[in-house]
Amino acid sequence: MQTGFGVAVLAASTPLAAQTVAITGGTVVIGDGSAPIQGGTVVIRNGRVVAAGSGVAVPAGAQTVDATGKWVTPGIVAGFTRLGIIEVDGVAATNDASGAQTPWSAAIDIVPAVNPRATPIAINRAGGVTRAIVAPAAEATIFAGQGAVIDTGADMDAVTRRQAFQFVEFGETGRSEGGGSRPALFLQFRAALDAAQRYARNPAAYDGDSKDSILPRADAAALAPVVSGEQRLLVHVERASDILNVLALKREFPGLKLVLVGASEGWTVAPQIVAAGVPVIASALNDLPSSFETLAATQSNIGRMRAAGVEVSIGTIDDDDPRMAIRSPQYAGNLVALTRLPGATGLDWNQAFAAISSGPAEAIGLGGEIGSLRPGRRGDVVLWSGDPLELSSAAEAVWIDGVAQPMETRQTKLRDRYATPTEGALPKAYER
């Protein structure tokens, strides 16, 4: 059945039900670092990718979308954000990233803060972002709490995986929150993980409620799966020496599944990161020493780490992270452009797209679920007007878990309202 599906999705105000969809004739990007496939087909059934590539048969009765002249990709996976937990930074009532008055830290679960109706979620969805890694922020201690992976679908069930990781601040922010010095923050970290190990050995005997306790009972329980490696530990760290000190913690706590976030000076210690087998979710365009811990910042950071063998993807920590995951394709495209500049190191196109799709998914342990169009993955698919890493291209249709999504946002409503105003259609103040 042929249909003008792109127009239908653009006009929809609520998502449709999942069904079998075949997107045919487009340039198909699997998202795993492989090259785009010309004239490919993507089939989604029961919310999952059935097949993607060339020579894929269209199932009988499938809703067919003609993607000739367009690009078809997996949805963008935002590598590090605070999407859905902050609406307006300056309005405290809409900012649930951290809690200054709570006695708990590591035990905090960010999920109750996620607002699927937050304005930035719809904007990012319309920009091709279908999943996001969402982290709390640290305040009063280096441990921020447990982050989640969410989808940007137009429904109230946003959480893909809750308690997906623990987030901790090292470097300059950790220094401030961890006692005023780097030695103090490392001592706080070691003491907390030691307490978590004691809790894990004998939960009933652990006394976390006395005033002399290093770690409240709930926090010790939350950190126990971090020490054992059941839960990933995302560590914000920028300076090269701090990165090396964090990697050294794996020798003390071998069960740690570390993921470095930020890592502006990562290129200077890339061999050590590779040897430790630690993935990195890096800021793509840090190229100025905005602080003493980023003196070696360069736009070539990701390219140089990738060339050295680091598993690196793109995130937006401290880069308008409550809103601007939508910039991820632009950042990836800039890394492609860097390959054309003498002396600079970027990524080829295939690596760059993987850095905003399968790369973050693998880093967070969800590569088997999201981030690519491999069979069995969730049906997160975006139809683009052109090359998604070009600024001139736009997302024309989005599916999440195989469900067609509305592309309307507050911004598009305002655009449509005021682009061609007519007398009587405006608020009273605009009437002549």
C-alpha positions in Angstrom: 0.0 0.0 0.0 1.6 3.3 -1.1 1.0 6.4 1.0 2.1 9.9 1.4 3.4 8.9 4.8 5.8 11.7 5.4 3.1 14.3 5.1 0.8 12.3 7.4 3.5 12.1 10.1 4.3 15.8 9.8 0.6 16.6 10.4 0.0 14.1 13.2 -0.6 15.5 16.7 -0.4 12.1 18.4 1.7 9.0 17.6 0.1 6.2 15.5 0.1 2.6 16.5 3.1 0.4 15.6 2.7 -1.5 12.4 4.7 -3.1 9.7 6.5 -0.4 7.7 8.8 -0.7 4.7 10.9 2.4 3.9 12.2 1.9 0.4 14.6 3.4 -2.1 16.6 5.6 0.2 20.2 5.9 1.2 20.2 3.5 4.2 22.7 4.0 7.1 23.0 1.1 9.4 24.7 3.2 12.0 27.4 0.6 13.0 30.2 2.3 11.2 29.5 0.7 7.8 29.1 2.7 4.6 25.7 4.0 3.5 23.7 1.7 1.2 22.2 3.2 -1.9 18.6 2.3 -2.8 18.1 0.3 0.4 15.1 -0.8 2.3 14.3 -0.8 6.0 11.5 -3.0 7.4 10.0 -2.5 10.9 7.6 -5.0 12.4 6.2 -5.2 15.9 8.4 -2.3 17.0 11.7 -3.9 15.9 13.9 -3.7 12.8 13.4 -6.8 10.8 15.9 -6.1 8.0 17.8 -3.1 6.5 20.0 -3.0 3.4 19.8 -3.8 -0.3 17.7 -6.6 -1.7 15.3 -6.6 1.3 11.9 -7.8 0.3 8.8 -5.7 1.2 6.4 -7.8 3.3 2.9 -8.2 2.0 0.5 -5.7 3.5 3.3 -3.4 4.8 2.8 0.3 4.8 5.3 1.5 2.2 7.2 4.8 2.4 9.0 5.9 -0.7 12.4 7.3 0.4 13.9 7.9 -3.0 16.3 10.8 -2.9 16.3 10.8 0.9 18.4 9.2 3.7 17.2 6.6 6.2 19.1 6.2 9.5 18.7 4.9 13.0 17.6 7.5 15.4 20.2 9.7 17.0 21.3 8.5 20.5 22.2 11.5 22.6 25.4 10.6 24.3 25.1 12.6 27.5 22.3 15.0 28.3 19.9 16.3 31.0 17.1 16.1 28.6 13.7 16.1 30.2 14.9 16.9 33.7 15.5 20.6 33.2 13.0 22.9 31.5 14.2 26.4 32.3 17.6 26.6 34.0 16.8 29.8 35.9 13.5 28.5 37.3 14.3 26.2 40.2 10.9 24.5 40.1 11.7 23.2 36.6 15.2 22.0 37.4 15.4 18.5 39.0 19.0 17.7 38.0 20.3 17.9 41.6 19.3 18.2 45.1 21.2 20.4 47.5 19.2 19.6 50.7 19.0 15.8 50.5 21.2 13.6 52.7 21.5 11.1 49.8 23.6 11.1 46.7 24.4 7.8 44.9 20.9 6.4 45.7 19.1 9.2 43.9 17.2 7.8 40.8 16.7 10.5 38.1 13.6 8.7 36.7 10.9 10.6 38.7 12.2 13.9 37.3 11.8 12.9 33.7 9.0 14.9 32.1 8.1 13.5 28.7 6.2 16.7 27.9 9.2 18.9 28.5 9.5 21.3 25.5 13.1 20.2 24.6 12.0 16.6 24.2 9.6 17.4 21.3 12.2 19.7 19.7 14.9 17.0 19.8 12.5 14.3 18.5 11.7 16.5 15.6 15.5 16.8 15.0 16.0 13.1 14.8 17.0 12.3 18.4 15.1 9.2 19.5 17.0 8.1 22.6 19.0 10.0 25.2 21.4 9.2 28.0 20.1 11.4 30.9 22.3 12.1 34.0 21.7 13.8 37.3 24.1 16.6 38.4 26.3 16.4 41.5 25.8 18.8 44.4 27.4 18.6 47.8 29.1 15.3 47.0 30.9 13.8 44.0 28.1 11.3 43.5 25.2 12.6 41.4 23.1 9.5 41.4 21.6 7.0 39.0 20.9 8.1 35.4 18.6 6.6 32.8 18.2 6.0 29.1 15.0 7.5 27.7 13.2 7.8 24.4 11.7 11.0 23.0 8.4 9.5 22.0 5.2 11.5 22.2 3.8 9.4 25.1 4.2 9.4 28.9 6.3 6.2 29.0 9.7 7.6 28.3 12.1 5.4 30.3 14.0 2.8 28.3 16.2 1.7 31.1 16.2 3.2 34.6 19.3 3.0 36.9 21.4 2.5 33.7 24.5 4.0 35.3 25.9 5.9 38.3 27.3 9.3 37.5 30.2 10.8 39.4 32.1 14.1 39.1 35.9 14.2 39.2 38.2 17.0 38.0 37.4 20.6 39.0 33.7 20.1 39.7 34.5 17.0 41.8 37.2 18.8 43.6 34.7 21.5 44.6 32.0 18.9 45.6 34.4 16.4 47.2 36.1 18.5 49.9 38.0 21.2 48.1 40.9 19.3 46.6 41.5 16.3 44.3 43.1 14.2 47.1 39.9 14.8 49.1 37.6 13.7 46.3 39.6 10.6 45.6 39.5 9.7 49.3 35.8 10.3 49.3 35.4 8.0 46.3 37.5 5.2 47.8 35.8 5.4 51.1 32.4 5.3 49.5 33.3 2.2 47.4 34.8 0.5 50.4 31.6 1.1 52.3 29.6 -0.3 49.3 31.8 -3.4 49.4 31.1 -3.8 53.2 27.4 -3.5 52.5 27.5 -6.0 49.7 29.3 -8.6 51.9 26.7 -8.3 54.7 23.8 -5.9 54.2 22.2 -6.7 57.5 25.3 -5.7 59.4 25.9 -2.4 57.6 25.2 0.6 59.8 24.6 3.5 57.5 22.3 5.4 59.8 24.7 6.7 62.5 26.1 10.2 62.2 29.6 8.6 61.9 28.7 6.6 58.8 30.8 7.3 55.7 27.8 6.5 53.5 24.1 6.3 54.2 22.6 2.8 53.8 20.7 3.7 50.7 23.8 5.1 49.0 25.9 2.1 49.9 23.2 -0.2 48.4 23.2 1.9 45.2 27.0 1.7 44.9 27.2 -2.0 45.5 26.3 -2.9 41.8 28.9 -0.3 40.7 31.7 -2.0 42.6 30.7 -5.4 41.3 30.4 -4.2 37.7 26.6 -4.8 37.4 26.1 -1.1 36.8 28.2 1.3 34.7 30.0 4.2 36.3 30.1 7.4 34.1 32.9 9.6 35.3 33.1 13.3 34.2 36.8 14.0 33.9 38.7 16.4 31.5 42.3 16.7 32.5 44.8 14.1 31.4 46.3 13.5 34.8 42.8 13.1 36.2 42.0 10.6 33.5 45.0 8.5 34.4 44.1 8.6 38.1 40.6 7.5 37.3 41.9 4.6 35.1 44.2 3.6 38.0 41.1 3.1 40.2 40.3 0.0 38.1 43.4 -1.7 39.7 41.9 -1.1 43.2 38.3 -1.9 42.1 38.7 -4.3 39.2 35.0 -4.8 38.8 34.4 -1.1 37.8 32.8 -0.7 34.3 34.1 2.9 33.6 32.9 5.2 30.9 34.7 8.6 30.7 32.6 11.6 29.9 34.0 14.9 28.6 37.7 13.9 28.3 38.9 17.1 26.6 42.5 16.1 27.1 41.9 12.4 26.3 43.9 12.5 23.1 47.1 13.1 25.2 46.6 9.8 27.1 44.8 7.8 24.4 47.1 4.7 24.6 46.3 4.4 28.3 42.6 4.6 27.7 42.8 1.9 25.0 44.9 -0.3 27.3 42.2 0.1 30.1 39.4 -0.8 27.6 37.3 2.2 28.7 34.9 3.8 26.3 34.6 7.6 26.1 31.6 9.9 25.5 33.5 13.1 24.6 32.6 16.7 23.9 33.0 17.2 20.2 34.1 20.7 19.7 36.0 21.8 22.9 38.9 23.6 21.3 39.7 26.4 23.8 41.2 26.2 27.3 38.0 27.3 29.1 39.4 26.1 32.4 42.7 24.8 33.8 41.6 21.2 33.3 41.1 21.8 29.5 44.4 23.5 28.5 45.1 20.8 25.9 41.6 21.0 24.4 41.4 20.6 20.6 38.7 19.9 18.1 40.9 17.0 17.0 40.4 15.3 20.3 37.8 12.7 19.2 39.6 12.0 15.9 42.9 11.5 17.6 41.4 9.2 20.2 39.6 7.2 17.5 42.8 6.9 15.5 44.5 5.5 18.6 41.8 2.9 19.0 39.6 4.5 21.7 35.9 3.6 21.5 34.7 7.2 21.4 31.3 8.8 20.8 29.8 12.2 21.1 28.0 13.8 24.2 27.0 17.3 25.2 28.0 17.5 28.9 28.0 21.2 30.0 27.0 22.1 26.4 23.4 23.2 27.0 22.8 19.6 27.8 19.2 20.0 28.9 18.2 21.0 25.3 20.8 20.8 22.6 21.3 17.1 21.8 19.8 18.2 18.6 23.2 19.5 17.6 24.7 16.0 17.6 24.5 15.6 13.8 26.1 19.0 13.3 28.9 18.1 15.6 29.4 14.8 13.8 29.5 16.6 10.5 32.1 19.0 11.8 34.3 16.1 12.7 34.0 14.9 9.1 35.0 18.4 7.9 38.1 18.3 10.1 39.5 15.6 7.9 39.9 18.2 5.2 41.9 20.6 7.3 45.7 20.4 7.3 47.0 19.2 10.6 43.6 18.4 12.0 42.2 14.9 12.8 38.5 14.1 12.4 36.4 11.1 11.6 35.3 9.7 8.3 31.6 9.9 7.6 30.8 6.3 8.7 32.7 6.8 12.0 31.1 10.1 12.6 27.5 8.8 12.3 28.3 5.8 14.5 29.5 8.3 17.1 26.0 9.6 17.5 24.1 6.3 17.1 25.7 2.9 17.9 28.6 4.5 19.8 26.7 5.9 22.7 24.5 2.9 22.7 27.4 0.5 23.1 29.0 2.7 25.7 26.0 2.5 27.9 25.5 -1.2 27.3 22.4 -1.0 25.0 24.1 -1.7 21.7 21.9 -4.8 21.3 18.7 -2.6 21.7 19.3 0.8 20.1 21.7 2.8 18.0 21.6 0.8 14.7 19.4 -0.7 12.1 20.7 -4.2 12.7 17.9 -6.9 12.8 16.3 -7.1 16.3 17.0 -3.6 17.4 14.2 -1.3 18.4 12.5 0.4 15.5 14.0 3.9 15.9 14.2 5.2 12.4 14.6 8.7 10.9 13.8 9.7 7.4 16.0 12.7 6.4 15.7 15.1 3.4 19.4 14.6 2.7 22.7 13.7 4.3 21.9 13.9 8.0 25.3 15.4 8.8 24.7 18.4 6.6 23.1 21.5 8.1 20.8 21.8 5.1 19.1 18.5 5.8 16.2 18.0 8.1 14.3 15.1 9.7 11.0 14.6 7.8 9.7 11.6 9.7 10.6 9.7 12.9 9.6 6.3 14.2 10.3 5.2 17.8 9.7 1.6 18.7 8.1 1.4 15.2 5.6 4.1 16.1 5.3 7.1 13.8 5.9 10.2 15.8 4.4 13.7 15.5 6.9 16.3 14.2 5.1 19.3 15.7 6.8 21.4 18.4 6.0 24.6 20.2 8.4 26.3 17.7 6.6 25.0 14.6 3.2 26.1 16.1 4.6 29.6 16.7 6.0 29.6 13.2 2.8 28.6 11.6 0.8 31.0 13.7 2.8 34.1 12.9 4.3 33.3 9.5 1.2 34.5 7.6 -1.0 36.2 10.3 -4.6 37.1 9.4 -6.8 39.7 11.0 -8.7 38.1 13.9 -6.5 35.1 14.2 -4.0 36.8 16.6 -4.2 37.7 20.2 -5.9 41.1 20.9 -2.6 42.9 21.2 -1.8 42.1 17.6 -5.1 43.3 16.1 -5.2 46.7 14.4 
